[in-house]
Amino acid sequence: MSSQPTARLRSICLALPETVEKEAWGDPTFRVRDKIFAMEKRGDGRISIWCKAAPGSQAILVGADPETFFIPPYVGHKGWIGMRLDRKPDWSEVAKVVQRSYRLTAPKKLAALVGDEAAPRALSSR
């Protein structure tokens, strides 16, 4: 797990308050107070991150940029979003997706410590 995408993703996630990394299902997951807000996945032939998404944003993101965003198995039905990291991702966009997921998952006091950054590009272009 020393690849460039993993290292960049790790630095984004671990910069958030009280975030810990824990391996699960053979992949790194990032948690706040033991609740997963992001996980890197490699098992399907692509490197990606899966994150919790706000209601309605999954369809918008996938519809706007299906080359980057997808509905992940297992958690997609709960509104999570997948984002490819193996196609030269826009790392500021990755950070926004991760921060939004963190704010949806973290307790309110911790979530308030993370500024409400601009929405991912696909959401802000609506």
N, CA, C and O atoms as a Tinker XYZ file with bonds, in Angstrom:
   504  protein
     1  N      0.801000   -1.185000    0.000000    73     2
     2  CA     0.000000    0.000000    0.000000    64     1     3
     3  C      0.850000    1.257000    0.000000    63     2     4     5
     4  O      0.464000    2.263000    0.596000    81     3
     5  N      1.958000    1.219000   -0.634000    73     3     6
     6  CA     2.827000    2.384000   -0.682000    64     5     7
     7  C      2.698000    3.124000   -2.006000    63     6     8     9
     8  O      3.554000    3.943000   -2.341000    81     7
     9  N      1.646000    2.850000   -2.759000    73     7    10
    10  CA     1.473000    3.505000   -4.048000    64     9    11
    11  C      1.167000    4.985000   -3.857000    63    10    12    13
    12  O      0.745000    5.416000   -2.784000    81    11
    13  N      1.386000    5.742000   -4.907000    73    11    14
    14  CA     1.135000    7.180000   -4.878000    64    13    15
    15  C     -0.315000    7.506000   -4.517000    63    14    16    17
    16  O     -0.529000    8.328000   -3.626000    81    15
    17  N     -1.331000    6.901000   -5.167000    73    15    18
    18  CA    -2.703000    7.235000   -4.775000    64    17    19
    19  C     -2.991000    6.937000   -3.302000    63    18    20    21
    20  O     -3.665000    7.719000   -2.631000    81    19
    21  N     -2.490000    5.825000   -2.804000    73    19    22
    22  CA    -2.731000    5.484000   -1.405000    64    21    23
    23  C     -2.101000    6.510000   -0.481000    63    22    24    25
    24  O     -2.722000    6.933000    0.494000    81    23
    25  N     -0.883000    6.911000   -0.776000    73    23    26
    26  CA    -0.198000    7.895000    0.069000    64    25    27
    27  C     -0.919000    9.239000    0.051000    63    26    28    29
    28  O     -1.072000    9.867000    1.098000    81    27
    29  N     -1.358000    9.682000   -1.102000    73    27    30
    30  CA    -2.079000   10.967000   -1.194000    64    29    31
    31  C     -3.408000   10.886000   -0.474000    63    30    32    33
    32  O     -3.783000   11.801000    0.259000    81    31
    33  N     -4.128000    9.779000   -0.684000    73    31    34
    34  CA    -5.414000    9.606000   -0.015000    64    33    35
    35  C     -5.225000    9.570000    1.500000    63    34    36    37
    36  O     -5.980000   10.197000    2.242000    81    35
    37  N     -4.235000    8.849000    1.941000    73    35    38
    38  CA    -3.943000    8.744000    3.376000    64    37    39
    39  C     -3.692000   10.132000    3.970000    63    38    40    41
    40  O     -4.208000   10.448000    5.042000    81    39
    41  N     -2.910000   10.955000    3.285000    73    39    42
    42  CA    -2.605000   12.285000    3.826000    64    41    43
    43  C     -3.856000   13.163000    3.898000    63    42    44    45
    44  O     -4.001000   13.949000    4.834000    81    43
    45  N     -4.749000   13.041000    2.932000    73    43    46
    46  CA    -6.008000   13.799000    2.951000    64    45    47
    47  C     -6.874000   13.348000    4.128000    63    46    48    49
    48  O     -7.371000   14.172000    4.896000    81    47
    49  N     -7.046000   12.048000    4.259000    73    47    50
    50  CA    -7.932000   11.514000    5.302000    64    49    51
    51  C     -7.390000   11.747000    6.706000    63    50    52    53
    52  O     -8.125000   12.175000    7.595000    81    51
    53  N     -6.111000   11.469000    6.906000    73    51    54
    54  CA    -5.548000   11.560000    8.254000    64    53    55
    55  C     -5.375000   13.001000    8.728000    63    54    56    57
    56  O     -5.083000   13.229000    9.902000    81    55
    57  N     -5.550000   13.970000    7.845000    73    55    58
    58  CA    -5.512000   15.375000    8.247000    64    57    59
    59  C     -6.804000   15.806000    8.939000    63    58    60    61
    60  O     -6.855000   16.876000    9.546000    81    59
    61  N     -7.837000   14.989000    8.853000    73    59    62
    62  CA    -9.129000   15.320000    9.462000    64    61    63
    63  C     -9.145000   14.918000   10.937000    63    62    64    65
    64  O     -8.546000   13.906000   11.302000    81    63
    65  N     -9.817000   15.688000   11.787000    73    63    66
    66  CA    -9.790000   15.453000   13.234000    64    65    67
    67  C    -10.197000   14.035000   13.644000    63    66    68    69
    68  O    -11.210000   13.501000   13.193000    81    67
    69  N     -9.380000   13.451000   14.504000    73    67    70
    70  CA    -9.620000   12.138000   15.118000    64    69    71
    71  C     -9.766000   10.992000   14.116000    63    70    72    73
    72  O    -10.371000    9.968000   14.431000    81    71
    73  N     -9.221000   11.158000   12.926000    73    71    74
    74  CA    -9.284000   10.091000   11.925000    64    73    75
    75  C     -8.226000    9.040000   12.221000    63    74    76    77
    76  O     -7.083000    9.359000   12.550000    81    75
    77  N     -8.627000    7.787000   12.097000    73    75    78
    78  CA    -7.696000    6.672000   12.216000    64    77    79
    79  C     -7.841000    5.796000   10.979000    63    78    80    81
    80  O     -8.905000    5.727000   10.363000    81    79
    81  N     -6.754000    5.137000   10.636000    73    79    82
    82  CA    -6.757000    4.197000    9.515000    64    81    83
    83  C     -6.796000    2.787000   10.078000    63    82    84    85
    84  O     -6.063000    2.456000   11.011000    81    83
    85  N     -7.653000    1.967000    9.505000    73    83    86
    86  CA    -7.766000    0.577000    9.940000    64    85    87
    87  C     -8.021000   -0.278000    8.705000    63    86    88    89
    88  O     -8.877000    0.046000    7.882000    81    87
    89  N     -7.274000   -1.371000    8.583000    73    87    90
    90  CA    -7.488000   -2.261000    7.445000    64    89    91
    91  C     -8.735000   -3.100000    7.681000    63    90    92    93
    92  O     -8.954000   -3.628000    8.771000    81    91
    93  N     -9.547000   -3.209000    6.634000    73    91    94
    94  CA   -10.743000   -4.051000    6.665000    64    93    95
    95  C    -10.963000   -4.579000    5.255000    63    94    96    97
    96  O    -10.814000   -3.842000    4.280000    81    95
    97  N    -11.309000   -5.827000    5.151000    73    95    98
    98  CA   -11.542000   -6.471000    3.858000    64    97    99
    99  C    -10.319000   -6.365000    2.952000    63    98   100   101
   100  O    -10.454000   -6.368000    1.728000    81    99
   101  N     -9.128000   -6.273000    3.539000    73    99   102
   102  CA    -7.887000   -6.197000    2.785000    64   101   103
   103  C     -7.548000   -4.822000    2.238000    63   102   104   105
   104  O     -6.584000   -4.679000    1.487000    81   103
   105  N     -8.318000   -3.816000    2.599000    73   103   106
   106  CA    -8.101000   -2.456000    2.103000    64   105   107
   107  C     -8.066000   -1.474000    3.267000    63   106   108   109
   108  O     -8.639000   -1.743000    4.323000    81   107
   109  N     -7.391000   -0.329000    3.081000    73   107   110
   110  CA    -7.407000    0.677000    4.142000    64   109   111
   111  C     -8.772000    1.366000    4.224000    63   110   112   113
   112  O     -9.369000    1.722000    3.208000    81   111
   113  N     -9.245000    1.540000    5.449000    73   111   114
   114  CA   -10.454000    2.325000    5.688000    64   113   115
   115  C    -10.073000    3.471000    6.611000    63   114   116   117
   116  O     -9.133000    3.364000    7.398000    81   115
   117  N    -10.806000    4.553000    6.507000    73   115   118
   118  CA   -10.551000    5.732000    7.326000    64   117   119
   119  C    -11.807000    6.001000    8.133000    63   118   120   121
   120  O    -12.914000    6.065000    7.598000    81   119
   121  N    -11.606000    6.159000    9.443000    73   119   122
   122  CA   -12.727000    6.213000   10.373000    64   121   123
   123  C    -12.607000    7.392000   11.323000    63   122   124   125
   124  O    -11.516000    7.867000   11.641000    81   123
   125  N    -13.755000    7.834000   11.753000    73   123   126
   126  CA   -13.835000    8.812000   12.826000    64   125   127
   127  C    -14.756000    8.206000   13.880000    63   126   128   129
   128  O    -15.911000    7.882000   13.604000    81   127
   129  N    -14.227000    8.059000   15.082000    73   127   130
   130  CA   -14.959000    7.424000   16.187000    64   129   131
   131  C    -15.520000    6.064000   15.759000    63   130   132   133
   132  O    -16.665000    5.721000   16.057000    81   131
   133  N    -14.695000    5.314000   15.066000    73   131   134
   134  CA   -14.963000    3.954000   14.595000    64   133   135
   135  C    -16.056000    3.848000   13.524000    63   134   136   137
   136  O    -16.566000    2.757000   13.268000    81   135
   137  N    -16.411000    4.957000   12.908000    73   135   138
   138  CA   -17.363000    4.935000   11.792000    64   137   139
   139  C    -16.595000    5.238000   10.508000    63   138   140   141
   140  O    -15.880000    6.236000   10.420000    81   139
   141  N    -16.752000    4.368000    9.520000    73   139   142
   142  CA   -16.038000    4.532000    8.248000    64   141   143
   143  C    -16.633000    5.695000    7.458000    63   142   144   145
   144  O    -17.847000    5.784000    7.276000    81   143
   145  N    -15.751000    6.586000    6.992000    73   143   146
   146  CA   -16.198000    7.651000    6.093000    64   145   147
   147  C    -15.521000    7.542000    4.729000    63   146   148   149
   148  O    -15.965000    8.183000    3.776000    81   147
   149  N    -14.459000    6.746000    4.614000    73   147   150
   150  CA   -13.785000    6.566000    3.325000    64   149   151
   151  C    -13.031000    5.247000    3.332000    63   150   152   153
   152  O    -12.496000    4.826000    4.357000    81   151
   153  N    -12.997000    4.603000    2.174000    73   151   154
   154  CA   -12.202000    3.386000    2.037000    64   153   155
   155  C    -11.617000    3.319000    0.638000    63   154   156   157
   156  O    -12.285000    3.604000   -0.357000    81   155
   157  N    -10.352000    2.935000    0.592000    73   155   158
   158  CA    -9.709000    2.731000   -0.702000    64   157   159
   159  C     -9.994000    1.303000   -1.137000    63   158   160   161
   160  O     -9.933000    0.376000   -0.329000    81   159
   161  N    -10.304000    1.128000   -2.409000    73   159   162
   162  CA   -10.598000   -0.196000   -2.944000    64   161   163
   163  C     -9.744000   -0.445000   -4.178000    63   162   164   165
   164  O     -9.515000    0.452000   -4.989000    81   163
   165  N     -9.275000   -1.693000   -4.302000    73   163   166
   166  CA    -8.457000   -2.103000   -5.446000    64   165   167
   167  C     -8.935000   -3.411000   -6.070000    63   166   168   169
   168  O     -8.455000   -3.783000   -7.141000    81   167
   169  N     -9.837000   -4.093000   -5.453000    73   167   170
   170  CA   -10.193000   -5.449000   -5.848000    64   169   171
   171  C    -10.851000   -5.612000   -7.196000    63   170   172   173
   172  O    -10.858000   -6.721000   -7.730000    81   171
   173  N    -11.402000   -4.567000   -7.769000    73   171   174
   174  CA   -12.127000   -4.710000   -9.032000    64   173   175
   175  C    -11.312000   -4.257000  -10.243000    63   174   176   177
   176  O    -11.876000   -3.979000  -11.301000    81   175
   177  N     -9.989000   -4.183000  -10.092000    73   175   178
   178  CA    -9.134000   -3.810000  -11.209000    64   177   179
   179  C     -8.912000   -2.321000  -11.362000    63   178   180   181
   180  O     -8.205000   -1.890000  -12.273000    81   179
   181  N     -9.499000   -1.538000  -10.494000    73   179   182
   182  CA    -9.277000   -0.096000  -10.516000    64   181   183
   183  C     -8.972000    0.371000   -9.098000    63   182   184   185
   184  O     -9.410000   -0.247000   -8.127000    81   183
   185  N     -8.238000    1.437000   -8.984000    73   183   186
   186  CA    -7.969000    2.037000   -7.679000    64   185   187
   187  C     -9.027000    3.116000   -7.486000    63   186   188   189
   188  O     -9.186000    4.003000   -8.325000    81   187
   189  N     -9.742000    3.031000   -6.380000    73   187   190
   190  CA   -10.807000    3.996000   -6.147000    64   189   191
   191  C    -10.979000    4.257000   -4.662000    63   190   192   193
   192  O    -10.426000    3.557000   -3.813000    81   191
   193  N    -11.754000    5.271000   -4.381000    73   191   194
   194  CA   -12.159000    5.561000   -3.017000    64   193   195
   195  C    -13.677000    5.515000   -2.986000    63   194   196   197
   196  O    -14.347000    5.974000   -3.911000    81   195
   197  N    -14.202000    4.959000   -1.919000    73   195   198
   198  CA   -15.640000    4.932000   -1.702000    64   197   199
   199  C    -15.925000    5.816000   -0.502000    63   198   200   201
   200  O    -15.284000    5.680000    0.540000    81   199
   201  N    -16.888000    6.725000   -0.646000    73   199   202
   202  CA   -17.223000    7.670000    0.421000    64   201   203
   203  C    -18.730000    7.818000    0.560000    63   202   204   205
   204  O    -19.489000    7.622000   -0.390000    81   203
   205  N    -19.135000    8.166000    1.764000    73   203   206
   206  CA   -20.532000    8.502000    2.010000    64   205   207
   207  C    -20.835000    9.787000    1.244000    63   206   208   209
   208  O    -19.989000   10.677000    1.156000    81   207
   209  N    -22.039000    9.881000    0.693000    73   207   210
   210  CA   -22.430000   11.077000   -0.057000    64   209   211
   211  C    -23.776000   11.583000    0.450000    63   210   212   213
   212  O    -24.593000   10.813000    0.954000    81   211
   213  N    -23.990000   12.867000    0.313000    73   211   214
   214  CA   -25.250000   13.479000    0.727000    64   213   215
   215  C    -26.388000   12.942000   -0.142000    63   214   216   217
   216  O    -26.168000   12.590000   -1.301000    81   215
   217  N    -27.594000   12.877000    0.407000    73   215   218
   218  CA   -28.734000   12.399000   -0.381000    64   217   219
   219  C    -28.861000   13.168000   -1.699000    63   218   220   221
   220  O    -28.811000   14.398000   -1.726000    81   219
   221  N    -29.023000   12.423000   -2.778000    73   219   222
   222  CA   -29.191000   13.009000   -4.096000    64   221   223
   223  C    -27.909000   13.287000   -4.858000    63   222   224   225
   224  O    -27.937000   13.414000   -6.082000    81   223
   225  N    -26.791000   13.384000   -4.163000    73   223   226
   226  CA   -25.555000   13.749000   -4.865000    64   225   227
   227  C    -24.954000   12.587000   -5.648000    63   226   228   229
   228  O    -24.219000   12.813000   -6.610000    81   227
   229  N    -25.249000   11.357000   -5.260000    73   227   230
   230  CA   -24.712000   10.199000   -5.975000    64   229   231
   231  C    -25.122000   10.248000   -7.451000    63   230   232   233
   232  O    -24.273000   10.129000   -8.334000    81   231
   233  N    -26.406000   10.421000   -7.717000    73   231   234
   234  CA   -26.895000   10.443000   -9.098000    64   233   235
   235  C    -26.324000   11.626000   -9.870000    63   234   236   237
   236  O    -26.014000   11.506000  -11.056000    81   235
   237  N    -26.185000   12.763000   -9.205000    73   235   238
   238  CA   -25.644000   13.953000   -9.866000    64   237   239
   239  C    -24.190000   13.725000  -10.264000    63   238   240   241
   240  O    -23.804000   14.006000  -11.398000    81   239
   241  N    -23.385000   13.217000   -9.336000    73   239   242
   242  CA   -21.964000   13.002000   -9.614000    64   241   243
   243  C    -21.753000   11.971000  -10.716000    63   242   244   245
   244  O    -20.979000   12.200000  -11.645000    81   243
   245  N    -22.440000   10.840000  -10.615000    73   243   246
   246  CA   -22.289000    9.791000  -11.630000    64   245   247
   247  C    -22.789000   10.286000  -12.985000    63   246   248   249
   248  O    -22.159000   10.025000  -14.011000    81   247
   249  N    -23.903000   10.989000  -12.995000    73   247   250
   250  CA   -24.448000   11.507000  -14.244000    64   249   251
   251  C    -23.560000   12.548000  -14.900000    63   250   252   253
   252  O    -23.456000   12.600000  -16.125000    81   251
   253  N    -22.917000   13.379000  -14.084000    73   251   254
   254  CA   -22.080000   14.456000  -14.613000    64   253   255
   255  C    -20.714000   13.973000  -15.087000    63   254   256   257
   256  O    -20.150000   14.527000  -16.030000    81   255
   257  N    -20.182000   12.942000  -14.434000    73   255   258
   258  CA   -18.821000   12.486000  -14.769000    64   257   259
   259  C    -18.688000   10.980000  -14.528000    63   258   260   261
   260  O    -18.037000   10.562000  -13.570000    81   259
   261  N    -19.302000   10.162000  -15.393000    73   259   262
   262  CA   -19.268000    8.708000  -15.184000    64   261   263
   263  C    -17.895000    8.071000  -15.392000    63   262   264   265
   264  O    -17.699000    6.910000  -15.033000    81   263
   265  N    -16.950000    8.803000  -15.960000    73   263   266
   266  CA   -15.587000    8.283000  -16.092000    64   265   267
   267  C    -14.849000    8.337000  -14.759000    63   266   268   269
   268  O    -13.906000    7.576000  -14.538000    81   267
   269  N    -15.267000    9.222000  -13.881000    73   267   270
   270  CA   -14.628000    9.393000  -12.578000    64   269   271
   271  C    -15.453000    8.782000  -11.457000    63   270   272   273
   272  O    -14.911000    8.088000  -10.596000    81   271
   273  N    -16.753000    9.031000  -11.458000    73   271   274
   274  CA   -17.629000    8.595000  -10.369000    64   273   275
   275  C    -18.446000    7.378000  -10.766000    63   274   276   277
   276  O    -18.807000    7.212000  -11.931000    81   275
   277  N    -18.735000    6.529000   -9.790000    73   275   278
   278  CA   -19.541000    5.334000  -10.028000    64   277   279
   279  C    -20.264000    4.953000   -8.743000    63   278   280   281
   280  O    -19.932000    5.428000   -7.657000    81   279
   281  N    -21.255000    4.089000   -8.892000    73   279   282
   282  CA   -21.980000    3.573000   -7.728000    64   281   283
   283  C    -21.276000    2.298000   -7.293000    63   282   284   285
   284  O    -21.270000    1.313000   -8.031000    81   283
   285  N    -20.683000    2.303000   -6.104000    73   283   286
   286  CA   -19.920000    1.135000   -5.663000    64   285   287
   287  C    -20.827000   -0.003000   -5.201000    63   286   288   289
   288  O    -21.929000    0.238000   -4.709000    81   287
   289  N    -20.361000   -1.240000   -5.360000    73   287   290
   290  CA   -21.130000   -2.367000   -4.840000    64   289   291
   291  C    -21.155000   -2.324000   -3.311000    63   290   292   293
   292  O    -20.341000   -1.647000   -2.683000    81   291
   293  N    -22.083000   -3.042000   -2.739000    73   291   294
   294  CA   -22.220000   -3.216000   -1.286000    64   293   295
   295  C    -22.734000   -1.977000   -0.563000    63   294   296   297
   296  O    -23.610000   -2.101000    0.292000    81   295
   297  N    -22.227000   -0.796000   -0.872000    73   295   298
   298  CA   -22.634000    0.411000   -0.148000    64   297   299
   299  C    -23.322000    1.440000   -1.051000    63   298   300   301
   300  O    -23.833000    2.449000   -0.566000    81   299
   301  N    -23.335000    1.190000   -2.340000    73   299   302
   302  CA   -23.962000    2.125000   -3.271000    64   301   303
   303  C    -25.434000    2.333000   -2.994000    63   302   304   305
   304  O    -25.944000    3.442000   -3.156000    81   303
   305  N    -26.124000    1.286000   -2.581000    73   303   306
   306  CA   -27.553000    1.414000   -2.288000    64   305   307
   307  C    -27.823000    2.287000   -1.061000    63   306   308   309
   308  O    -28.960000    2.688000   -0.816000    81   307
   309  N    -26.771000    2.577000   -0.295000    73   307   310
   310  CA   -26.905000    3.463000    0.867000    64   309   311
   311  C    -26.505000    4.898000    0.512000    63   310   312   313
   312  O    -26.417000    5.756000    1.389000    81   311
   313  N    -26.266000    5.152000   -0.772000    73   311   314
   314  CA   -25.936000    6.495000   -1.223000    64   313   315
   315  C    -24.455000    6.796000   -1.327000    63   314   316   317
   316  O    -24.080000    7.925000   -1.645000    81   315
   317  N    -23.602000    5.810000   -1.067000    73   315   318
   318  CA   -22.158000    6.046000   -1.163000    64   317   319
   319  C    -21.766000    6.259000   -2.621000    63   318   320   321
   320  O    -22.471000    5.838000   -3.539000    81   319
   321  N    -20.631000    6.918000   -2.813000    73   319   322
   322  CA   -20.122000    7.196000   -4.149000    64   321   323
   323  C    -18.718000    6.615000   -4.291000    63   322   324   325
   324  O    -17.931000    6.638000   -3.345000    81   323
   325  N    -18.414000    6.099000   -5.467000    73   323   326
   326  CA   -17.063000    5.657000   -5.778000    64   325   327
   327  C    -16.404000    6.697000   -6.668000    63   326   328   329
   328  O    -17.053000    7.290000   -7.530000    81   327
   329  N    -15.109000    6.915000   -6.457000    73   327   330
   330  CA   -14.350000    7.865000   -7.272000    64   329   331
   331  C    -13.041000    7.213000   -7.679000    63   330   332   333
   332  O    -12.271000    6.762000   -6.830000    81   331
   333  N    -12.793000    7.166000   -8.980000    73   331   334
   334  CA   -11.569000    6.533000   -9.476000    64   333   335
   335  C    -10.351000    7.368000   -9.130000    63   334   336   337
   336  O    -10.359000    8.593000   -9.249000    81   335
   337  N     -9.296000    6.674000   -8.697000    73   335   338
   338  CA    -8.031000    7.328000   -8.378000    64   337   339
   339  C     -6.921000    6.912000   -9.334000    63   338   340   341
   340  O     -5.788000    7.377000   -9.208000    81   339
   341  N     -7.233000    6.042000  -10.287000    73   339   342
   342  CA    -6.210000    5.517000  -11.191000    64   341   343
   343  C     -6.179000    6.234000  -12.544000    63   342   344   345
   344  O     -5.526000    5.761000  -13.474000    81   343
   345  N     -6.863000    7.347000  -12.663000    73   343   346
   346  CA    -6.900000    8.098000  -13.921000    64   345   347
   347  C     -6.515000    9.555000  -13.702000    63   346   348   349
   348  O     -7.227000   10.464000  -14.131000    81   347
   349  N     -5.402000    9.770000  -13.041000    73   347   350
   350  CA    -4.915000   11.125000  -12.760000    64   349   351
   351  C     -6.018000   11.994000  -12.161000    63   350   352   353
   352  O     -6.473000   12.947000  -12.793000    81   351
   353  N     -6.443000   11.670000  -10.957000    73   351   354
   354  CA    -7.549000   12.416000  -10.351000    64   353   355
   355  C     -7.165000   13.856000  -10.014000    63   354   356   357
   356  O     -5.990000   14.184000   -9.849000    81   355
   357  N     -8.163000   14.681000   -9.919000    73   355   358
   358  CA    -8.001000   16.039000   -9.414000    64   357   359
   359  C     -8.007000   15.899000   -7.886000    63   358   360   361
   360  O     -9.058000   15.682000   -7.282000    81   359
   361  N     -6.842000   16.023000   -7.277000    73   359   362
   362  CA    -6.731000   15.744000   -5.842000    64   361   363
   363  C     -7.481000   16.749000   -4.982000    63   362   364   365
   364  O     -7.866000   16.424000   -3.859000    81   363
   365  N     -7.697000   17.957000   -5.478000    73   363   366
   366  CA    -8.528000   18.890000   -4.708000    64   365   367
   367  C     -9.976000   18.414000   -4.716000    63   366   368   369
   368  O    -10.695000   18.595000   -3.734000    81   367
   369  N    -10.403000   17.808000   -5.814000    73   367   370
   370  CA   -11.742000   17.222000   -5.902000    64   369   371
   371  C    -11.859000   16.019000   -4.958000    63   370   372   373
   372  O    -12.873000   15.857000   -4.278000    81   371
   373  N    -10.831000   15.185000   -4.920000    73   371   374
   374  CA   -10.817000   14.044000   -3.997000    64   373   375
   375  C    -10.953000   14.552000   -2.562000    63   374   376   377
   376  O    -11.732000   14.010000   -1.779000    81   375
   377  N    -10.199000   15.586000   -2.224000    73   375   378
   378  CA   -10.256000   16.140000   -0.865000    64   377   379
   379  C    -11.655000   16.640000   -0.529000    63   378   380   381
   380  O    -12.122000   16.449000    0.593000    81   379
   381  N    -12.327000   17.274000   -1.477000    73   379   382
   382  CA   -13.692000   17.762000   -1.234000    64   381   383
   383  C    -14.653000   16.607000   -0.980000    63   382   384   385
   384  O    -15.483000   16.676000   -0.074000    81   383
   385  N    -14.542000   15.552000   -1.773000    73   383   386
   386  CA   -15.411000   14.382000   -1.595000    64   385   387
   387  C    -15.163000   13.758000   -0.221000    63   386   388   389
   388  O    -16.111000   13.411000    0.484000    81   387
   389  N    -13.903000   13.617000    0.155000    73   387   390
   390  CA   -13.544000   13.035000    1.457000    64   389   391
   391  C    -14.057000   13.916000    2.596000    63   390   392   393
   392  O    -14.624000   13.407000    3.562000    81   391
   393  N    -13.864000   15.223000    2.493000    73   391   394
   394  CA   -14.315000   16.132000    3.552000    64   393   395
   395  C    -15.824000   16.106000    3.716000    63   394   396   397
   396  O    -16.330000   16.138000    4.838000    81   395
   397  N    -16.541000   16.049000    2.610000    73   395   398
   398  CA   -18.007000   15.967000    2.706000    64   397   399
   399  C    -18.422000   14.670000    3.394000    63   398   400   401
   400  O    -19.326000   14.672000    4.230000    81   399
   401  N    -17.775000   13.576000    3.052000    73   399   402
   402  CA   -18.086000   12.297000    3.685000    64   401   403
   403  C    -17.785000   12.352000    5.181000    63   402   404   405
   404  O    -18.564000   11.866000    6.001000    81   403
   405  N    -16.653000   12.946000    5.520000    73   403   406
   406  CA   -16.283000   13.091000    6.932000    64   405   407
   407  C    -17.363000   13.867000    7.685000    63   406   408   409
   408  O    -17.792000   13.453000    8.762000    81   407
   409  N    -17.802000   14.995000    7.115000    73   407   410
   410  CA   -18.811000   15.813000    7.792000    64   409   411
   411  C    -20.135000   15.076000    7.946000    63   410   412   413
   412  O    -20.870000   15.324000    8.903000    81   411
   413  N    -20.451000   14.178000    7.025000    73   411   414
   414  CA   -21.680000   13.382000    7.139000    64   413   415
   415  C    -21.566000   12.295000    8.204000    63   414   416   417
   416  O    -22.581000   11.825000    8.719000    81   415
   417  N    -20.349000   11.895000    8.535000    73   415   418
   418  CA   -20.102000   10.759000    9.422000    64   417   419
   419  C    -19.714000   11.171000   10.836000    63   418   420   421
   420  O    -20.138000   10.540000   11.805000    81   419
   421  N    -18.927000   12.204000   10.958000    73   419   422
   422  CA   -18.379000   12.617000   12.255000    64   421   423
   423  C    -19.460000   13.207000   13.160000    63   422   424   425
   424  O    -20.466000   13.727000   12.679000    81   423
   425  N    -19.242000   13.120000   14.472000    73   423   426
   426  CA   -20.135000   13.834000   15.393000    64   425   427
   427  C    -20.134000   15.332000   15.053000    63   426   428   429
   428  O    -19.152000   15.847000   14.518000    81   427
   429  N    -21.216000   16.017000   15.359000    73   427   430
   430  CA   -21.382000   17.419000   14.953000    64   429   431
   431  C    -20.223000   18.317000   15.371000    63   430   432   433
   432  O    -19.795000   19.170000   14.593000    81   431
   433  N    -19.714000   18.140000   16.577000    73   431   434
   434  CA   -18.627000   19.009000   17.048000    64   433   435
   435  C    -17.353000   18.806000   16.228000    63   434   436   437
   436  O    -16.642000   19.768000   15.937000    81   435
   437  N    -17.066000   17.565000   15.858000    73   435   438
   438  CA   -15.894000   17.309000   15.013000    64   437   439
   439  C    -16.144000   17.783000   13.585000    63   438   440   441
   440  O    -15.264000   18.377000   12.962000    81   439
   441  N    -17.339000   17.520000   13.070000    73   439   442
   442  CA   -17.669000   17.940000   11.705000    64   441   443
   443  C    -17.546000   19.454000   11.559000    63   442   444   445
   444  O    -17.139000   19.947000   10.507000    81   443
   445  N    -17.897000   20.186000   12.607000    73   443   446
   446  CA   -17.827000   21.647000   12.566000    64   445   447
   447  C    -16.393000   22.152000   12.455000    63   446   448   449
   448  O    -16.171000   23.286000   12.030000    81   447
   449  N    -15.422000   21.331000   12.829000    73   447   450
   450  CA   -14.016000   21.725000   12.734000    64   449   451
   451  C    -13.498000   21.696000   11.299000    63   450   452   453
   452  O    -12.449000   22.265000   10.998000    81   451
   453  N    -14.234000   21.034000   10.425000    73   451   454
   454  CA   -13.844000   20.922000    9.018000    64   453   455
   455  C    -14.707000   21.897000    8.237000    63   454   456   457
   456  O    -15.926000   21.740000    8.167000    81   455
   457  N    -14.079000   22.898000    7.655000    73   455   458
   458  CA   -14.819000   23.922000    6.930000    64   457   459
   459  C    -15.667000   23.340000    5.823000    63   458   460   461
   460  O    -15.344000   22.290000    5.266000    81   459
   461  N    -16.743000   24.017000    5.509000    73   459   462
   462  CA   -17.632000   23.580000    4.437000    64   461   463
   463  C    -17.044000   24.042000    3.114000    63   462   464   465
   464  O    -17.466000   25.050000    2.545000    81   463
   465  N    -16.063000   23.289000    2.635000    73   463   466
   466  CA   -15.390000   23.620000    1.374000    64   465   467
   467  C    -16.396000   23.573000    0.232000    63   466   468   469
   468  O    -17.497000   23.042000    0.371000    81   467
   469  N    -16.002000   24.128000   -0.871000    73   467   470
   470  CA   -16.856000   24.116000   -2.054000    64   469   471
   471  C    -17.225000   22.687000   -2.425000    63   470   472   473
   472  O    -16.478000   21.745000   -2.160000    81   471
   473  N    -18.372000   22.548000   -3.032000    73   471   474
   474  CA   -18.849000   21.236000   -3.453000    64   473   475
   475  C    -17.957000   20.679000   -4.550000    63   474   476   477
   476  O    -17.302000   21.436000   -5.266000    81   475
   477  N    -17.929000   19.346000   -4.685000    73   475   478
   478  CA   -17.218000   18.767000   -5.828000    64   477   479
   479  C    -17.706000   19.407000   -7.130000    63   478   480   481
   480  O    -18.873000   19.781000   -7.248000    81   479
   481  N    -16.820000   19.526000   -8.082000    73   479   482
   482  CA   -17.084000   20.213000   -9.349000    64   481   483
   483  C    -18.423000   19.810000   -9.972000    63   482   484   485
   484  O    -19.174000   20.678000  -10.417000    81   483
   485  N    -18.731000   18.534000  -10.013000    73   483   486
   486  CA   -19.960000   18.067000  -10.653000    64   485   487
   487  C    -21.203000   18.567000   -9.922000    63   486   488   489
   488  O    -22.238000   18.783000  -10.551000    81   487
   489  N    -21.119000   18.755000   -8.609000    73   487   490
   490  CA   -22.265000   19.262000   -7.860000    64   489   491
   491  C    -22.403000   20.772000   -8.011000    63   490   492   493
   492  O    -23.521000   21.287000   -8.056000    81   491
   493  N    -21.295000   21.482000   -8.089000    73   491   494
   494  CA   -21.349000   22.941000   -8.149000    64   493   495
   495  C    -21.723000   23.456000   -9.536000    63   494   496   497
   496  O    -22.048000   24.634000   -9.688000    81   495
   497  N    -21.680000   22.597000  -10.540000    73   495   498
   498  CA   -22.004000   23.037000  -11.897000    64   497   499
   499  C    -23.490000   22.920000  -12.208000    63   498   500   501
   500  O    -23.911000   23.230000  -13.323000    81   499
   501  N    -24.278000   22.485000  -11.259000    73   499   502
   502  CA   -25.725000   22.366000  -11.471000    64   501   503
   503  C    -26.402000   23.702000  -11.389000    63   502   504
   504  O    -27.621000   23.787000  -11.543000    81   503
